[in-house]
Amino acid sequence: MITLKGENIYIRALEPNDLEFIYAIENDQSIWEVSNTHTPYSRFLVKQYLENAHQDIYEAKQLRLAICQDQDFPALGLIDLFDFDPKNNRAGVGIVIQGNENRKKNIGSEALGLLIQYAFYHLNLHQLYANIGTENVASTALFTKFGFQRIGIKKDWNLVKGVYKNEAIFQLINHTSVSELA
């Protein structure tokens, strides 16, 4: 079974030639609210990050993958496992698709489905979670489509342009036992 390839997209490890793409994503102030970014990143820092992107998820406690549509390799977005906790078999999930022209094309949905399958089948995670601003209707719809359930609201959690905003936490439990996955 090829876990990281879907019908229309595939997700892959980061490559050195992703430098400009990641630099653009990290410095796109329009998505800082959802990525919890506060300052710009230099090309030098992004290059250093890419030089260490080969680290195993058990070592780095995170895994960032590029979302691609065809074999000529350019990334359309990023999908992450973060705050990886191997003791409790859980991780957070984050996703960003660059540009309005790439959104609403099922790219994020297919990527999230592939990542869930990878996390549960290959990493044997018991649960995934996502932190989503309560005003982010698109992300809420995406994650609930895959069975993520809202388990709580963090009140006044994020300060955005002088206004405190609530953030919901969504959780997906893997109810398949490890022996059933083998």
ABEGO torsion letter per residue (X at the ends): XBAABBAABBBBBBBAAAAAAAAAAAABAAAAAAAGBABBBBAAAAAAAAAAAABBAAAAGBBBBBBBABAAGBBABBBBBBGBBAAAGBBBBBBBBBEAAABGAGAAAAAAAAAAAAAAAAAGBABBBBBBBAABAAAAAAAAAAGBBBAEBBBGABBBGGBBBBBBBBBBBBABBAAAAX
